[in-house]
Amino acid sequence: MGKDKQLKRSLGLWDILMFGVGGIVGAGIYAIIGEAAALGGNMLWLSFVIASLVALLTALSYAEFVSRFPDSGGSFEYIKQSLGKKPAFIMSGFMVLTGVVAAAAIAISFASYLNRLWEIPAWIIVIGIVALMAFFNIIGAKYSSYYNSFATIVTLSGLAVVIAVAIPEIGTVDLTKLNNAGWNGILAGGALIFFSYIGFEDLVKMAEETKNPEKNMPKGVLLSGIAVLVIYVLIAISSVSVLDWNKLAQSEGPLAAVIETKLGTIGATGLVVVALFATSKTILSNILGTSRLLYDIARDSEVKWLKKFTTISGIGNAPNYAIIAITVLAIGFGLLGNLKLVASISNIFIFIVFGMVNFSLLIFRYKNRDKEKAPFHIPLNIKNIPIPTILALITILILFGYNIYNLTQGS
């Protein structure tokens, strides 16, 4: 198939919502909640609120950019349009590594969950799950969407069970009590939780495969962010209500431990199965989004060897060489990586990328003051400069500092 063949527009608003909610909820809530509880204590819910609100401020920038440039490059395209090709290509290295390293980290998490059910060498599981999710990508975005939608429903069902079993316990603990870490702990917890929000970066890369992307993508980005905020706060309140935050922090499978308290071993095993769906679909989203980014970089690049990644081929009409390259890299990192360290490094990358997207929007607005408004236009502006975007940059810098604090504290 030719290099000039276009990606097929096959995704509607429901598909985008499922990718958005699925990509953000994903593995984050299952893997990171215990360590966040160690920092936030009973006020874990506030750590989730802080992370969600900071992410939603950046989501506004993504929503405006994607409505103006519905392109598979995502952040790469937005930075290129604002700051030029050279800064965009420099940042693209961070973006590709973010997607690859996150997929690797979550593959390691998947392996640890599967080992609760069957003793299989971790390296075999890592190779197997990344390769399987790559296969779904190769057969096309629509089939990836089917699996993602199914896995998202399973994931959300598991979270619904956690909330349901906790309802009788809600109100039995003081949700306003600070632990020894105080407000620093709550903010550090927010920084750690931010790992989940790489999903925004993956979601906007689906713009070229979305029907009516100028309207559907901004809606999908913002609605999925709001939905995740509600889900996360409910899960945080439920978890510390059922299980003391110290025990939650010490548990290898925090949500499984919550379920086990109420429903016993069978319930815990069921939640492990749900976690396998949660982690696998996040790997799927990361490979999908990062391969589209590589496709877009190659399309805009003058480097000859990169042009191979612009080839769209096969029954799925997908950028298969880009998918294969990302898969090989993810497996490599997955075989070498340490989950805790990799999640923290991924956070550094995503803070840098989100910060650059917000900065790019400010520059774009300043340079194009007389240009027609984008289909989605961020409100609350002073001389065409959006106040929410300035707030996004300030809050990202604060959480970035706390992420460095987490690294130095061994979190």
ZIQUI-V24990 format. One record per helix or strand of 3 or more residues. SS is the DSSP state (alpha for helix, beta for strand). FROM is the first residue (numbers start at 1). TO is the last residue. Records with the same first field share a line. If there is no record, write none. Layout:
BEGIN
SS = FROM-TO  FROM-TO
END
This chain:
BEGIN
alpha = 13-25  28-68  75-83  85-114  122-138  141-169  182-204  207-209  213-242  245-250  254-300  304-310  320-336  339-367  387-408
END
